């Protein structure tokens, strides 16, 4: 008489756990995709190495080839000929120059 009672309780517990598992899975699938966190601030008056790295999406201490690859990738996405902004293109170029050490104290014409 006790065995059927225990079996019934086990089946009920399994059903409740399954119900919550299905609800959790559906909530997990319905959540928005995780978006990459971009730099939200405006540009500083004089660009720093940290800001240049944030613009290009690289670390502050990175190989020169990585800077060139990152510059190319970001510039393709923001080039004025492809509908991008001249201002952003100048900031991207300024960031590349600063990261490559070409111009430490030049500033954007904007």
Protein Blocks (a to p, Z undefined) as FASTA:
>chain_A
ZZmmmmmmmmmmmmmmmmmmmmmmmmmmmpccddddddfbdcdfbdcfklmmmmnopafb
dcfklmmmmmmmmmmmmgfklopafklmmmmmmmmmmmnomamkbccfZZ
